[in-house]
Amino acid sequence: MSPLRFARACLTCGILQRVGNRCQPCANKIVTKRERERYGPVGRSPYADPAWRKLSREMREEFPWCFACRATTDLTVDHITPLLPGQSPVVPKHLLAVLCRSCHGKKTKHT
């Protein structure tokens, strides 16, 4: 039996939904300050692109461990060199590294 989920009001418009803090239309409209600075006025993150998601999944399947600490859980794919504003995240595999979230956060903090 699945857990019972209660409907919650969207934080933006108040429409009831069962998952998340915002309904899908309001969630699609939200652009964080950081995204605007990094990607310009476009509201959608380039990491939502199906091509990036496929590439990320392939990298994590090919290298199922963190390149820095050898952890095998909570893996992400990192760009070795930061993306330029407006640049597509889909790049050749030799420019990517599989890192756990902890190592990814430490690396990103220092670049």
N, C-alpha and C positions, 0 to 999 in steps of 0.2 A: 504494500500500500504506500502511495506517495504521501509526503508530508502535506498538510493542509496549508495553503497559502492564502493570506488575507489580502484583499485589495487595498491599495494605498493611493492617496491622491498625488497626482503629478505635482512636483514642487513649482512648476511654472504655470500650468493652466488649470490644475485641479481635477482633471479627468482621472477616474479610477483605473488603475492597472495593477497587475499582480507581480510584475518583475521590475526591479530597479526603482530609482527615485523619480524618473520622468517617463512620460509616454514617448513612444518612438518619434512622432513628429517634433516634439520639443527637444528631445535628445539630439536629433539631427541638426537642429538650429544652433545648438550651443557650440561656441568656439571659445576656447580658453585664450587668455592673454598670451600665453607662451606659444600656442599654435599660430596666432596672428603674427607674432614677432618672427617666428621661424618660417612659416609657410605663406605668409601674406594674407590677403583678405579671403582667400578660399576657405570655406567652412569645414571641409572634410579632410581629415588626416590622410596623408598618402599611405599610411600603414593599414588603412582599411581596404586598400586595393587587393582584389583577389590574386593578382599576380605576385604581390609581395607575400601574402599569406601562404601561397603555394611554395614559394622559394624558401620561406622561413621553415615551413614544415619539412621540406626536403633536406635542408641543412641539419635540422634537429634529428631527423631519422638517420642521416649519414654519419653524424658525429654526436652520439647520444651522451655526451659528457661535456662539462665546462672546460674550456681550453686552459683556464687559469688555475682552478682548484680541483678539477676532476669530479666535481659533484655530478650526479646523474638525475637530479630532480629540479623542477622549477627553472627550466632552461629557456633562454631567449636568444635571439640572433642580433648581433651588434655589428654596426658598420665600423670597420677599423679606422677609417677617417670620417669625420662628421659630414653629413650631407649639407650641401649648399641650399639656401632658401629656394623653394620651388623644384628642387631636384627630385626625381623619382627614386624611391628606395630600392627599386629593382636594379641591382648591380651584379657583376660577375661574382661567382662564389669565392674567388680568391681574395675579394675585398671584404669578406664577412667573417665573423668569428662567433662560435656558439659559446655563450657565457651563462652562468646561473644568474638569477636576479641580483644576488648580493654582489658578485664581482662586476656585473654590468653597471650597477649603481655606483660602485667605487670608481670604475673607469670613467664613467660619464661625469662624475663629480670633479675629476681632475683634468678634464680636457676642455 
